[in-house]
Amino acid sequence: MVLAFIPAVGPLLSPAISLGILALWVILMVKAFQKELFKLPVIGDLAEQQVK
Protein backbone atom coordinates (compact mmCIF):
# COMPACT_ATOMS: atom_id res chain seq x y z
CA MET A 1 0.00 0.00 0.00
CA VAL A 2 2.86 2.36 0.75
CA LEU A 3 4.43 1.58 -2.63
CA ALA A 4 1.35 2.91 -4.41
CA PHE A 5 2.28 6.44 -3.34
CA ILE A 6 5.70 6.36 -5.05
CA PRO A 7 5.03 8.07 -8.40
CA ALA A 8 7.25 6.18 -10.85
CA VAL A 9 7.48 2.71 -9.37
CA GLY A 10 4.44 2.38 -7.14
CA PRO A 11 1.71 1.74 -9.69
CA LEU A 12 3.86 -0.95 -11.34
CA LEU A 13 5.10 -2.79 -8.27
CA SER A 14 2.05 -2.61 -6.05
CA PRO A 15 -0.12 -5.01 -8.12
CA ALA A 16 2.77 -7.44 -8.57
CA ILE A 17 3.47 -7.54 -4.84
CA SER A 18 -0.24 -7.94 -4.10
CA LEU A 19 -0.46 -10.92 -6.47
CA GLY A 20 2.64 -12.43 -4.88
CA ILE A 21 1.13 -12.10 -1.42
CA LEU A 22 -2.12 -13.66 -2.63
CA ALA A 23 -0.24 -16.61 -4.19
CA LEU A 24 1.77 -17.12 -1.00
CA TRP A 25 -1.43 -17.03 1.06
CA VAL A 26 -3.07 -19.70 -1.14
CA ILE A 27 0.02 -21.94 -0.95
CA LEU A 28 0.14 -21.64 2.83
CA MET A 29 -3.59 -22.36 3.14
CA VAL A 30 -3.23 -25.53 1.05
CA LYS A 31 -0.32 -26.69 3.20
CA ALA A 32 -2.33 -25.97 6.37
CA PHE A 33 -5.31 -27.99 5.11
CA GLN A 34 -2.94 -30.87 4.36
CA LYS A 35 -1.62 -30.56 7.94
CA GLU A 36 1.88 -30.07 6.57
CA LEU A 37 4.37 -28.04 8.59
CA PHE A 38 5.86 -25.24 6.50
CA LYS A 39 8.03 -22.47 7.87
CA LEU A 40 8.74 -19.25 6.00
CA PRO A 41 12.47 -18.38 6.07
CA VAL A 42 12.55 -15.17 8.15
CA ILE A 43 9.05 -14.83 9.56
CA GLY A 44 8.96 -18.45 10.70
CA ASP A 45 11.96 -17.98 12.96
CA LEU A 46 10.43 -14.87 14.50
CA ALA A 47 7.15 -16.70 15.11
CA GLU A 48 8.95 -19.60 16.82
CA GLN A 49 10.71 -17.14 19.14
CA GLN A 50 7.37 -15.58 20.08
CA VAL A 51 5.84 -18.95 20.92
CA LYS A 52 8.73 -20.04 23.16
mmCIF entry with sequence, helices, sheets and N, C-alpha, C, O atoms, coordinates in Angstrom:
data_MODEL
# 
_entry.id   MODEL 
# 
_entity.id                         1 
_entity.type                       polymer 
_entity.pdbx_number_of_molecules   1 
# 
_entity_poly.entity_id                      1 
_entity_poly.type                           'polypeptide(L)' 
_entity_poly.nstd_linkage                   no 
_entity_poly.nstd_monomer                   no 
_entity_poly.pdbx_seq_one_letter_code       MVLAFIPAVGPLLSPAISLGILALWVILMVKAFQKELFKLPVIGDLAEQQVK 
_entity_poly.pdbx_seq_one_letter_code_can   MVLAFIPAVGPLLSPAISLGILALWVILMVKAFQKELFKLPVIGDLAEQQVK 
_entity_poly.pdbx_strand_id                 A 
# 
loop_
_entity_poly_seq.entity_id 
_entity_poly_seq.num 
_entity_poly_seq.mon_id 
_entity_poly_seq.hetero 
1 1  MET n 
1 2  VAL n 
1 3  LEU n 
1 4  ALA n 
1 5  PHE n 
1 6  ILE n 
1 7  PRO n 
1 8  ALA n 
1 9  VAL n 
1 10 GLY n 
1 11 PRO n 
1 12 LEU n 
1 13 LEU n 
1 14 SER n 
1 15 PRO n 
1 16 ALA n 
1 17 ILE n 
1 18 SER n 
1 19 LEU n 
1 20 GLY n 
1 21 ILE n 
1 22 LEU n 
1 23 ALA n 
1 24 LEU n 
1 25 TRP n 
1 26 VAL n 
1 27 ILE n 
1 28 LEU n 
1 29 MET n 
1 30 VAL n 
1 31 LYS n 
1 32 ALA n 
1 33 PHE n 
1 34 GLN n 
1 35 LYS n 
1 36 GLU n 
1 37 LEU n 
1 38 PHE n 
1 39 LYS n 
1 40 LEU n 
1 41 PRO n 
1 42 VAL n 
1 43 ILE n 
1 44 GLY n 
1 45 ASP n 
1 46 LEU n 
1 47 ALA n 
1 48 GLU n 
1 49 GLN n 
1 50 GLN n 
1 51 VAL n 
1 52 LYS n 
# 
_struct_asym.id          A 
_struct_asym.entity_id   1 
# 
loop_
_struct_conf.conf_type_id 
_struct_conf.id 
_struct_conf.pdbx_PDB_helix_id 
_struct_conf.beg_label_comp_id 
_struct_conf.beg_label_asym_id 
_struct_conf.beg_label_seq_id 
_struct_conf.pdbx_beg_PDB_ins_code 
_struct_conf.end_label_comp_id 
_struct_conf.end_label_asym_id 
_struct_conf.end_label_seq_id 
_struct_conf.pdbx_end_PDB_ins_code 
_struct_conf.beg_auth_comp_id 
_struct_conf.beg_auth_asym_id 
_struct_conf.beg_auth_seq_id 
_struct_conf.end_auth_comp_id 
_struct_conf.end_auth_asym_id 
_struct_conf.end_auth_seq_id 
_struct_conf.pdbx_PDB_helix_class 
_struct_conf.details 
_struct_conf.pdbx_PDB_helix_length 
HELX_P HELX_P1 AA1 LEU A 3  ? PHE A 5  ? LEU A 3  PHE A 5  5 ? 3  
HELX_P HELX_P2 AA2 GLY A 10 ? PHE A 33 ? GLY A 10 PHE A 33 1 ? 24 
HELX_P HELX_P3 AA3 ILE A 43 ? VAL A 51 ? ILE A 43 VAL A 51 1 ? 9  
# 
_struct_conf_type.id          HELX_P 
_struct_conf_type.criteria    ? 
_struct_conf_type.reference   ? 
# 
loop_
_atom_site.group_PDB 
_atom_site.id 
_atom_site.type_symbol 
_atom_site.label_atom_id 
_atom_site.label_alt_id 
_atom_site.label_comp_id 
_atom_site.label_asym_id 
_atom_site.label_entity_id 
_atom_site.label_seq_id 
_atom_site.pdbx_PDB_ins_code 
_atom_site.Cartn_x 
_atom_site.Cartn_y 
_atom_site.Cartn_z 
_atom_site.occupancy 
_atom_site.B_iso_or_equiv 
_atom_site.pdbx_formal_charge 
_atom_site.auth_seq_id 
_atom_site.auth_comp_id 
_atom_site.auth_asym_id 
_atom_site.auth_atom_id 
_atom_site.pdbx_PDB_model_num 
ATOM 1   N N  . MET A 1 1  ? 0.827  -1.184  0.000   1.00 0.00 ? 1  MET A N  1 
ATOM 2   C CA . MET A 1 1  ? 0.000  0.000   0.000   1.00 0.00 ? 1  MET A CA 1 
ATOM 3   C C  . MET A 1 1  ? 0.872  1.249   0.000   1.00 0.00 ? 1  MET A C  1 
ATOM 4   O O  . MET A 1 1  ? 0.535  2.240   -0.648  1.00 0.00 ? 1  MET A O  1 
ATOM 5   N N  . VAL A 1 2  ? 1.962  1.210   0.704   1.00 0.00 ? 2  VAL A N  1 
ATOM 6   C CA . VAL A 1 2  ? 2.861  2.361   0.747   1.00 0.00 ? 2  VAL A CA 1 
ATOM 7   C C  . VAL A 1 2  ? 3.511  2.564   -0.614  1.00 0.00 ? 2  VAL A C  1 
ATOM 8   O O  . VAL A 1 2  ? 3.756  3.699   -1.022  1.00 0.00 ? 2  VAL A O  1 
ATOM 9   N N  . LEU A 1 3  ? 3.791  1.469   -1.318  1.00 0.00 ? 3  LEU A N  1 
ATOM 10  C CA . LEU A 1 3  ? 4.429  1.584   -2.632  1.00 0.00 ? 3  LEU A CA 1 
ATOM 11  C C  . LEU A 1 3  ? 3.550  2.300   -3.643  1.00 0.00 ? 3  LEU A C  1 
ATOM 12  O O  . LEU A 1 3  ? 4.063  2.884   -4.598  1.00 0.00 ? 3  LEU A O  1 
ATOM 13  N N  . ALA A 1 4  ? 2.264  2.270   -3.459  1.00 0.00 ? 4  ALA A N  1 
ATOM 14  C CA . ALA A 1 4  ? 1.355  2.907   -4.410  1.00 0.00 ? 4  ALA A CA 1 
ATOM 15  C C  . ALA A 1 4  ? 1.533  4.418   -4.439  1.00 0.00 ? 4  ALA A C  1 
ATOM 16  O O  . ALA A 1 4  ? 1.153  5.060   -5.418  1.00 0.00 ? 4  ALA A O  1 
ATOM 17  N N  . PHE A 1 5  ? 2.099  4.997   -3.394  1.00 0.00 ? 5  PHE A N  1 
ATOM 18  C CA . PHE A 1 5  ? 2.280  6.441   -3.338  1.00 0.00 ? 5  PHE A CA 1 
ATOM 19  C C  . PHE A 1 5  ? 3.583  6.902   -3.981  1.00 0.00 ? 5  PHE A C  1 
ATOM 20  O O  . PHE A 1 5  ? 3.784  8.107   -4.135  1.00 0.00 ? 5  PHE A O  1 
ATOM 21  N N  . ILE A 1 6  ? 4.469  5.995   -4.359  1.00 0.00 ? 6  ILE A N  1 
ATOM 22  C CA . ILE A 1 6  ? 5.696  6.360   -5.051  1.00 0.00 ? 6  ILE A CA 1 
ATOM 23  C C  . ILE A 1 6  ? 5.344  6.547   -6.523  1.00 0.00 ? 6  ILE A C  1 
ATOM 24  O O  . ILE A 1 6  ? 4.889  5.603   -7.168  1.00 0.00 ? 6  ILE A O  1 
ATOM 25  N N  . PRO A 1 7  ? 5.545  7.748   -7.067  1.00 0.00 ? 7  PRO A N  1 
ATOM 26  C CA . PRO A 1 7  ? 5.027  8.066   -8.397  1.00 0.00 ? 7  PRO A CA 1 
ATOM 27  C C  . PRO A 1 7  ? 5.487  7.158   -9.535  1.00 0.00 ? 7  PRO A C  1 
ATOM 28  O O  . PRO A 1 7  ? 4.648  6.686   -10.302 1.00 0.00 ? 7  PRO A O  1 
ATOM 29  N N  . ALA A 1 8  ? 6.769  6.899   -9.672  1.00 0.00 ? 8  ALA A N  1 
ATOM 30  C CA . ALA A 1 8  ? 7.247  6.179   -10.853 1.00 0.00 ? 8  ALA A CA 1 
ATOM 31  C C  . ALA A 1 8  ? 7.118  4.666   -10.711 1.00 0.00 ? 8  ALA A C  1 
ATOM 32  O O  . ALA A 1 8  ? 6.773  3.979   -11.672 1.00 0.00 ? 8  ALA A O  1 
ATOM 33  N N  . VAL A 1 9  ? 7.388  4.158   -9.543  1.00 0.00 ? 9  VAL A N  1 
ATOM 34  C CA . VAL A 1 9  ? 7.479  2.712   -9.365  1.00 0.00 ? 9  VAL A CA 1 
ATOM 35  C C  . VAL A 1 9  ? 6.236  2.120   -8.724  1.00 0.00 ? 9  VAL A C  1 
ATOM 36  O O  . VAL A 1 9  ? 5.897  0.966   -8.982  1.00 0.00 ? 9  VAL A O  1 
ATOM 37  N N  . GLY A 1 10 ? 5.566  2.879   -7.908  1.00 0.00 ? 10 GLY A N  1 
ATOM 38  C CA . GLY A 1 10 ? 4.444  2.381   -7.138  1.00 0.00 ? 10 GLY A CA 1 
ATOM 39  C C  . GLY A 1 10 ? 3.343  1.712   -7.931  1.00 0.00 ? 10 GLY A C  1 
ATOM 40  O O  . GLY A 1 10 ? 2.975  0.579   -7.622  1.00 0.00 ? 10 GLY A O  1 
ATOM 41  N N  . PRO A 1 11 ? 2.805  2.371   -8.942  1.00 0.00 ? 11 PRO A N  1 
ATOM 42  C CA . PRO A 1 11 ? 1.712  1.736   -9.694  1.00 0.00 ? 11 PRO A CA 1 
ATOM 43  C C  . PRO A 1 11 ? 2.120  0.451   -10.414 1.00 0.00 ? 11 PRO A C  1 
ATOM 44  O O  . PRO A 1 11 ? 1.264  -0.371  -10.741 1.00 0.00 ? 11 PRO A O  1 
ATOM 45  N N  . LEU A 1 12 ? 3.407  0.274   -10.664 1.00 0.00 ? 12 LEU A N  1 
ATOM 46  C CA . LEU A 1 12 ? 3.863  -0.946  -11.339 1.00 0.00 ? 12 LEU A CA 1 
ATOM 47  C C  . LEU A 1 12 ? 4.144  -2.085  -10.364 1.00 0.00 ? 12 LEU A C  1 
ATOM 48  O O  . LEU A 1 12 ? 3.834  -3.243  -10.643 1.00 0.00 ? 12 LEU A O  1 
ATOM 49  N N  . LEU A 1 13 ? 4.728  -1.751  -9.228  1.00 0.00 ? 13 LEU A N  1 
ATOM 50  C CA . LEU A 1 13 ? 5.104  -2.793  -8.269  1.00 0.00 ? 13 LEU A CA 1 
ATOM 51  C C  . LEU A 1 13 ? 3.971  -3.203  -7.336  1.00 0.00 ? 13 LEU A C  1 
ATOM 52  O O  . LEU A 1 13 ? 3.910  -4.359  -6.919  1.00 0.00 ? 13 LEU A O  1 
ATOM 53  N N  . SER A 1 14 ? 3.106  -2.314  -7.013  1.00 0.00 ? 14 SER A N  1 
ATOM 54  C CA . SER A 1 14 ? 2.048  -2.606  -6.054  1.00 0.00 ? 14 SER A CA 1 
ATOM 55  C C  . SER A 1 14 ? 1.168  -3.790  -6.487  1.00 0.00 ? 14 SER A C  1 
ATOM 56  O O  . SER A 1 14 ? 0.927  -4.677  -5.667  1.00 0.00 ? 14 SER A O  1 
ATOM 57  N N  . PRO A 1 15 ? 0.683  -3.845  -7.720  1.00 0.00 ? 15 PRO A N  1 
ATOM 58  C CA . PRO A 1 15 ? -0.124 -5.014  -8.119  1.00 0.00 ? 15 PRO A CA 1 
ATOM 59  C C  . PRO A 1 15 ? 0.682  -6.311  -8.135  1.00 0.00 ? 15 PRO A C  1 
ATOM 60  O O  . PRO A 1 15 ? 0.159  -7.372  -7.793  1.00 0.00 ? 15 PRO A O  1 
ATOM 61  N N  . ALA A 1 16 ? 1.947  -6.229  -8.530  1.00 0.00 ? 16 ALA A N  1 
ATOM 62  C CA . ALA A 1 16 ? 2.773  -7.437  -8.571  1.00 0.00 ? 16 ALA A CA 1 
ATOM 63  C C  . ALA A 1 16 ? 2.999  -7.981  -7.165  1.00 0.00 ? 16 ALA A C  1 
ATOM 64  O O  . ALA A 1 16 ? 2.931  -9.191  -6.949  1.00 0.00 ? 16 ALA A O  1 
ATOM 65  N N  . ILE A 1 17 ? 3.262  -7.108  -6.226  1.00 0.00 ? 17 ILE A N  1 
ATOM 66  C CA . ILE A 1 17 ? 3.467  -7.542  -4.839  1.00 0.00 ? 17 ILE A CA 1 
ATOM 67  C C  . ILE A 1 17 ? 2.167  -8.086  -4.262  1.00 0.00 ? 17 ILE A C  1 
ATOM 68  O O  . ILE A 1 17 ? 2.178  -9.072  -3.524  1.00 0.00 ? 17 ILE A O  1 
ATOM 69  N N  . SER A 1 18 ? 1.051  -7.451  -4.592  1.00 0.00 ? 18 SER A N  1 
ATOM 70  C CA . SER A 1 18 ? -0.241 -7.942  -4.104  1.00 0.00 ? 18 SER A CA 1 
ATOM 71  C C  . SER A 1 18 ? -0.543 -9.341  -4.640  1.00 0.00 ? 18 SER A C  1 
ATOM 72  O O  . SER A 1 18 ? -1.042 -10.190 -3.901  1.00 0.00 ? 18 SER A O  1 
ATOM 73  N N  . LEU A 1 19 ? -0.250 -9.587  -5.902  1.00 0.00 ? 19 LEU A N  1 
ATOM 74  C CA . LEU A 1 19 ? -0.462 -10.919 -6.466  1.00 0.00 ? 19 LEU A CA 1 
ATOM 75  C C  . LEU A 1 19 ? 0.470  -11.947 -5.829  1.00 0.00 ? 19 LEU A C  1 
ATOM 76  O O  . LEU A 1 19 ? 0.076  -13.091 -5.604  1.00 0.00 ? 19 LEU A O  1 
ATOM 77  N N  . GLY A 1 20 ? 1.696  -11.541 -5.543  1.00 0.00 ? 20 GLY A N  1 
ATOM 78  C CA . GLY A 1 20 ? 2.635  -12.434 -4.878  1.00 0.00 ? 20 GLY A CA 1 
ATOM 79  C C  . GLY A 1 20 ? 2.169  -12.807 -3.486  1.00 0.00 ? 20 GLY A C  1 
ATOM 80  O O  . GLY A 1 20 ? 2.274  -13.964 -3.079  1.00 0.00 ? 20 GLY A O  1 
ATOM 81  N N  . ILE A 1 21 ? 1.655  -11.833 -2.757  1.00 0.00 ? 21 ILE A N  1 
ATOM 82  C CA . ILE A 1 21 ? 1.135  -12.101 -1.418  1.00 0.00 ? 21 ILE A CA 1 
ATOM 83  C C  . ILE A 1 21 ? -0.080 -13.019 -1.491  1.00 0.00 ? 21 ILE A C  1 
ATOM 84  O O  . ILE A 1 21 ? -0.220 -13.922 -0.666  1.00 0.00 ? 21 ILE A O  1 
ATOM 85  N N  . LEU A 1 22 ? -0.949 -12.803 -2.458  1.00 0.00 ? 22 LEU A N  1 
ATOM 86  C CA . LEU A 1 22 ? -2.117 -13.662 -2.634  1.00 0.00 ? 22 LEU A CA 1 
ATOM 87  C C  . LEU A 1 22 ? -1.701 -15.098 -2.952  1.00 0.00 ? 22 LEU A C  1 
ATOM 88  O O  . LEU A 1 22 ? -2.266 -16.042 -2.400  1.00 0.00 ? 22 LEU A O  1 
ATOM 89  N N  . ALA A 1 23 ? -0.719 -15.266 -3.836  1.00 0.00 ? 23 ALA A N  1 
ATOM 90  C CA . ALA A 1 23 ? -0.244 -16.607 -4.186  1.00 0.00 ? 23 ALA A CA 1 
ATOM 91  C C  . ALA A 1 23 ? 0.375  -17.295 -2.972  1.00 0.00 ? 23 ALA A C  1 
ATOM 92  O O  . ALA A 1 23 ? 0.134  -18.480 -2.741  1.00 0.00 ? 23 ALA A O  1 
ATOM 93  N N  . LEU A 1 24 ? 1.166  -16.562 -2.200  1.00 0.00 ? 24 LEU A N  1 
ATOM 94  C CA . LEU A 1 24 ? 1.766  -17.124 -0.997  1.00 0.00 ? 24 LEU A CA 1 
ATOM 95  C C  . LEU A 1 24 ? 0.690  -17.539 0.005   1.00 0.00 ? 24 LEU A C  1 
ATOM 96  O O  . LEU A 1 24 ? 0.795  -18.593 0.633   1.00 0.00 ? 24 LEU A O  1 
ATOM 97  N N  . TRP A 1 25 ? -0.335 -16.716 0.152   1.00 0.00 ? 25 TRP A N  1 
ATOM 98  C CA . TRP A 1 25 ? -1.426 -17.035 1.062   1.00 0.00 ? 25 TRP A CA 1 
ATOM 99  C C  . TRP A 1 25 ? -2.128 -18.324 0.643   1.00 0.00 ? 25 TRP A C  1 
ATOM 100 O O  . TRP A 1 25 ? -2.431 -19.166 1.488   1.00 0.00 ? 25 TRP A O  1 
ATOM 101 N N  . VAL A 1 26 ? -2.387 -18.486 -0.653  1.00 0.00 ? 26 VAL A N  1 
ATOM 102 C CA . VAL A 1 26 ? -3.065 -19.696 -1.140  1.00 0.00 ? 26 VAL A CA 1 
ATOM 103 C C  . VAL A 1 26 ? -2.194 -20.922 -0.901  1.00 0.00 ? 26 VAL A C  1 
ATOM 104 O O  . VAL A 1 26 ? -2.695 -21.964 -0.477  1.00 0.00 ? 26 VAL A O  1 
ATOM 105 N N  . ILE A 1 27 ? -0.896 -20.808 -1.168  1.00 0.00 ? 27 ILE A N  1 
ATOM 106 C CA . ILE A 1 27 ? 0.016  -21.936 -0.954  1.00 0.00 ? 27 ILE A CA 1 
ATOM 107 C C  . ILE A 1 27 ? 0.038  -22.325 0.518   1.00 0.00 ? 27 ILE A C  1 
ATOM 108 O O  . ILE A 1 27 ? -0.008 -23.511 0.845   1.00 0.00 ? 27 ILE A O  1 
ATOM 109 N N  . LEU A 1 28 ? 0.109  -21.347 1.402   1.00 0.00 ? 28 LEU A N  1 
ATOM 110 C CA . LEU A 1 28 ? 0.144  -21.639 2.830   1.00 0.00 ? 28 LEU A CA 1 
ATOM 111 C C  . LEU A 1 28 ? -1.171 -22.228 3.325   1.00 0.00 ? 28 LEU A C  1 
ATOM 112 O O  . LEU A 1 28 ? -1.174 -23.079 4.215   1.00 0.00 ? 28 LEU A O  1 
ATOM 113 N N  . MET A 1 29 ? -2.291 -21.781 2.754   1.00 0.00 ? 29 MET A N  1 
ATOM 114 C CA . MET A 1 29 ? -3.586 -22.356 3.135   1.00 0.00 ? 29 MET A CA 1 
ATOM 115 C C  . MET A 1 29 ? -3.680 -23.819 2.717   1.00 0.00 ? 29 MET A C  1 
ATOM 116 O O  . MET A 1 29 ? -4.180 -24.646 3.478   1.00 0.00 ? 29 MET A O  1 
ATOM 117 N N  . VAL A 1 30 ? -3.206 -24.148 1.519   1.00 0.00 ? 30 VAL A N  1 
ATOM 118 C CA . VAL A 1 30 ? -3.232 -25.534 1.049   1.00 0.00 ? 30 VAL A CA 1 
ATOM 119 C C  . VAL A 1 30 ? -2.372 -26.403 1.962   1.00 0.00 ? 30 VAL A C  1 
ATOM 120 O O  . VAL A 1 30 ? -2.782 -27.500 2.342   1.00 0.00 ? 30 VAL A O  1 
ATOM 121 N N  . LYS A 1 31 ? -1.191 -25.921 2.314   1.00 0.00 ? 31 LYS A N  1 
ATOM 122 C CA . LYS A 1 31 ? -0.317 -26.689 3.204   1.00 0.00 ? 31 LYS A CA 1 
ATOM 123 C C  . LYS A 1 31 ? -0.958 -26.869 4.582   1.00 0.00 ? 31 LYS A C  1 
ATOM 124 O O  . LYS A 1 31 ? -0.811 -27.925 5.196   1.00 0.00 ? 31 LYS A O  1 
ATOM 125 N N  . ALA A 1 32 ? -1.657 -25.862 5.066   1.00 0.00 ? 32 ALA A N  1 
ATOM 126 C CA . ALA A 1 32 ? -2.326 -25.969 6.365   1.00 0.00 ? 32 ALA A CA 1 
ATOM 127 C C  . ALA A 1 32 ? -3.454 -26.996 6.307   1.00 0.00 ? 32 ALA A C  1 
ATOM 128 O O  . ALA A 1 32 ? -3.621 -27.776 7.244   1.00 0.00 ? 32 ALA A O  1 
ATOM 129 N N  . PHE A 1 33 ? -4.227 -27.009 5.231   1.00 0.00 ? 33 PHE A N  1 
ATOM 130 C CA . PHE A 1 33 ? -5.309 -27.985 5.108   1.00 0.00 ? 33 PHE A CA 1 
ATOM 131 C C  . PHE A 1 33 ? -4.775 -29.409 4.992   1.00 0.00 ? 33 PHE A C  1 
ATOM 132 O O  . PHE A 1 33 ? -5.451 -30.362 5.380   1.00 0.00 ? 33 PHE A O  1 
ATOM 133 N N  . GLN A 1 34 ? -3.561 -29.554 4.457   1.00 0.00 ? 34 GLN A N  1 
ATOM 134 C CA . GLN A 1 34 ? -2.937 -30.867 4.359   1.00 0.00 ? 34 GLN A CA 1 
ATOM 135 C C  . GLN A 1 34 ? -2.211 -31.248 5.649   1.00 0.00 ? 34 GLN A C  1 
ATOM 136 O O  . GLN A 1 34 ? -1.598 -32.312 5.736   1.00 0.00 ? 34 GLN A O  1 
ATOM 137 N N  . LYS A 1 35 ? -2.287 -30.366 6.649   1.00 0.00 ? 35 LYS A N  1 
ATOM 138 C CA . LYS A 1 35 ? -1.623 -30.561 7.942   1.00 0.00 ? 35 LYS A CA 1 
ATOM 139 C C  . LYS A 1 35 ? -0.121 -30.745 7.779   1.00 0.00 ? 35 LYS A C  1 
ATOM 140 O O  . LYS A 1 35 ? 0.500  -31.533 8.492   1.00 0.00 ? 35 LYS A O  1 
ATOM 141 N N  . GLU A 1 36 ? 0.451  -30.015 6.838   1.00 0.00 ? 36 GLU A N  1 
ATOM 142 C CA . GLU A 1 36 ? 1.885  -30.069 6.565   1.00 0.00 ? 36 GLU A CA 1 
ATOM 143 C C  . GLU A 1 36 ? 2.560  -28.861 7.210   1.00 0.00 ? 36 GLU A C  1 
ATOM 144 O O  . GLU A 1 36 ? 2.116  -27.726 7.040   1.00 0.00 ? 36 GLU A O  1 
ATOM 145 N N  . LEU A 1 37 ? 3.630  -29.117 7.946   1.00 0.00 ? 37 LEU A N  1 
ATOM 146 C CA . LEU A 1 37 ? 4.366  -28.036 8.586   1.00 0.00 ? 37 LEU A CA 1 
ATOM 147 C C  . LEU A 1 37 ? 5.236  -27.336 7.553   1.00 0.00 ? 37 LEU A C  1 
ATOM 148 O O  . LEU A 1 37 ? 6.029  -27.976 6.863   1.00 0.00 ? 37 LEU A O  1 
ATOM 149 N N  . PHE A 1 38 ? 5.086  -26.032 7.451   1.00 0.00 ? 38 PHE A N  1 
ATOM 150 C CA . PHE A 1 38 ? 5.864  -25.242 6.495   1.00 0.00 ? 38 PHE A CA 1 
ATOM 151 C C  . PHE A 1 38 ? 6.259  -23.944 7.180   1.00 0.00 ? 38 PHE A C  1 
ATOM 152 O O  . PHE A 1 38 ? 5.407  -23.215 7.687   1.00 0.00 ? 38 PHE A O  1 
ATOM 153 N N  . LYS A 1 39 ? 7.547  -23.660 7.191   1.00 0.00 ? 39 LYS A N  1 
ATOM 154 C CA . LYS A 1 39 ? 8.033  -22.468 7.871   1.00 0.00 ? 39 LYS A CA 1 
ATOM 155 C C  . LYS A 1 39 ? 8.637  -21.512 6.844   1.00 0.00 ? 39 LYS A C  1 
ATOM 156 O O  . LYS A 1 39 ? 9.510  -21.890 6.063   1.00 0.00 ? 39 LYS A O  1 
ATOM 157 N N  . LEU A 1 40 ? 8.163  -20.280 6.857   1.00 0.00 ? 40 LEU A N  1 
ATOM 158 C CA . LEU A 1 40 ? 8.743  -19.254 5.999   1.00 0.00 ? 40 LEU A CA 1 
ATOM 159 C C  . LEU A 1 40 ? 10.127 -18.895 6.528   1.00 0.00 ? 40 LEU A C  1 
ATOM 160 O O  . LEU A 1 40 ? 10.343 -18.925 7.739   1.00 0.00 ? 40 LEU A O  1 
ATOM 161 N N  . PRO A 1 41 ? 11.075 -18.554 5.646   1.00 0.00 ? 41 PRO A N  1 
ATOM 162 C CA . PRO A 1 41 ? 12.465 -18.376 6.067   1.00 0.00 ? 41 PRO A CA 1 
ATOM 163 C C  . PRO A 1 41 ? 12.684 -17.390 7.216   1.00 0.00 ? 41 PRO A C  1 
ATOM 164 O O  . PRO A 1 41 ? 13.267 -17.784 8.226   1.00 0.00 ? 41 PRO A O  1 
ATOM 165 N N  . VAL A 1 42 ? 12.260 -16.167 7.121   1.00 0.00 ? 42 VAL A N  1 
ATOM 166 C CA . VAL A 1 42 ? 12.554 -15.169 8.155   1.00 0.00 ? 42 VAL A CA 1 
ATOM 167 C C  . VAL A 1 42 ? 11.419 -15.080 9.165   1.00 0.00 ? 42 VAL A C  1 
ATOM 168 O O  . VAL A 1 42 ? 11.659 -15.068 10.373  1.00 0.00 ? 42 VAL A O  1 
ATOM 169 N N  . ILE A 1 43 ? 10.213 -15.020 8.689   1.00 0.00 ? 43 ILE A N  1 
ATOM 170 C CA . ILE A 1 43 ? 9.054  -14.827 9.558   1.00 0.00 ? 43 ILE A CA 1 
ATOM 171 C C  . ILE A 1 43 ? 8.821  -16.058 10.441  1.00 0.00 ? 43 ILE A C  1 
ATOM 172 O O  . ILE A 1 43 ? 8.364  -15.932 11.577  1.00 0.00 ? 43 ILE A O  1 
ATOM 173 N N  . GLY A 1 44 ? 9.135  -17.242 9.919   1.00 0.00 ? 44 GLY A N  1 
ATOM 174 C CA . GLY A 1 44 ? 8.956  -18.452 10.696  1.00 0.00 ? 44 GLY A CA 1 
ATOM 175 C C  . GLY A 1 44 ? 9.828  -18.491 11.930  1.00 0.00 ? 44 GLY A C  1 
ATOM 176 O O  . GLY A 1 44 ? 9.383  -18.932 12.989  1.00 0.00 ? 44 GLY A O  1 
ATOM 177 N N  . ASP A 1 45 ? 11.080 -18.032 11.810  1.00 0.00 ? 45 ASP A N  1 
ATOM 178 C CA . ASP A 1 45 ? 11.964 -17.980 12.962  1.00 0.00 ? 45 ASP A CA 1 
ATOM 179 C C  . ASP A 1 45 ? 11.456 -16.996 14.007  1.00 0.00 ? 45 ASP A C  1 
ATOM 180 O O  . ASP A 1 45 ? 11.508 -17.280 15.204  1.00 0.00 ? 45 ASP A O  1 
ATOM 181 N N  . LEU A 1 46 ? 10.969 -15.851 13.566  1.00 0.00 ? 46 LEU A N  1 
ATOM 182 C CA . LEU A 1 46 ? 10.425 -14.866 14.497  1.00 0.00 ? 46 LEU A CA 1 
ATOM 183 C C  . LEU A 1 46 ? 9.194  -15.417 15.220  1.00 0.00 ? 46 LEU A C  1 
ATOM 184 O O  . LEU A 1 46 ? 9.022  -15.189 16.417  1.00 0.00 ? 46 LEU A O  1 
ATOM 185 N N  . ALA A 1 47 ? 8.348  -16.133 14.498  1.00 0.00 ? 47 ALA A N  1 
ATOM 186 C CA . ALA A 1 47 ? 7.149  -16.700 15.105  1.00 0.00 ? 47 ALA A CA 1 
ATOM 187 C C  . ALA A 1 47 ? 7.513  -17.757 16.150  1.00 0.00 ? 47 ALA A C  1 
ATOM 188 O O  . ALA A 1 47 ? 6.889  -17.827 17.209  1.00 0.00 ? 47 ALA A O  1 
ATOM 189 N N  . GLU A 1 48 ? 8.525  -18.581 15.848  1.00 0.00 ? 48 GLU A N  1 
ATOM 190 C CA . GLU A 1 48 ? 8.947  -19.595 16.816  1.00 0.00 ? 48 GLU A CA 1 
ATOM 191 C C  . GLU A 1 48 ? 9.479  -18.956 18.093  1.00 0.00 ? 48 GLU A C  1 
ATOM 192 O O  . GLU A 1 48 ? 9.239  -19.464 19.188  1.00 0.00 ? 48 GLU A O  1 
ATOM 193 N N  . GLN A 1 49 ? 10.197 -17.847 17.960  1.00 0.00 ? 49 GLN A N  1 
ATOM 194 C CA . GLN A 1 49 ? 10.707 -17.142 19.137  1.00 0.00 ? 49 GLN A CA 1 
ATOM 195 C C  . GLN A 1 49 ? 9.573  -16.591 19.986  1.00 0.00 ? 49 GLN A C  1 
ATOM 196 O O  . GLN A 1 49 ? 9.662  -16.597 21.213  1.00 0.00 ? 49 GLN A O  1 
ATOM 197 N N  . GLN A 1 50 ? 8.510  -16.114 19.350  1.00 0.00 ? 50 GLN A N  1 
ATOM 198 C CA . GLN A 1 50 ? 7.370  -15.579 20.075  1.00 0.00 ? 50 GLN A CA 1 
ATOM 199 C C  . GLN A 1 50 ? 6.624  -16.666 20.844  1.00 0.00 ? 50 GLN A C  1 
ATOM 200 O O  . GLN A 1 50 ? 6.109  -16.416 21.934  1.00 0.00 ? 50 GLN A O  1 
ATOM 201 N N  . VAL A 1 51 ? 6.566  -17.861 20.283  1.00 0.00 ? 51 VAL A N  1 
ATOM 202 C CA . VAL A 1 51 ? 5.842  -18.952 20.925  1.00 0.00 ? 51 VAL A CA 1 
ATOM 203 C C  . VAL A 1 51 ? 6.603  -19.478 22.134  1.00 0.00 ? 51 VAL A C  1 
ATOM 204 O O  . VAL A 1 51 ? 5.991  -19.869 23.128  1.00 0.00 ? 51 VAL A O  1 
ATOM 205 N N  . LYS A 1 52 ? 7.922  -19.492 22.059  1.00 0.00 ? 52 LYS A N  1 
ATOM 206 C CA . LYS A 1 52 ? 8.728  -20.040 23.157  1.00 0.00 ? 52 LYS A CA 1 
ATOM 207 C C  . LYS A 1 52 ? 8.866  -19.092 24.261  1.00 0.00 ? 52 LYS A C  1 
ATOM 208 O O  . LYS A 1 52 ? 9.514  -19.400 25.261  1.00 0.00 ? 52 LYS A O  1 
# 
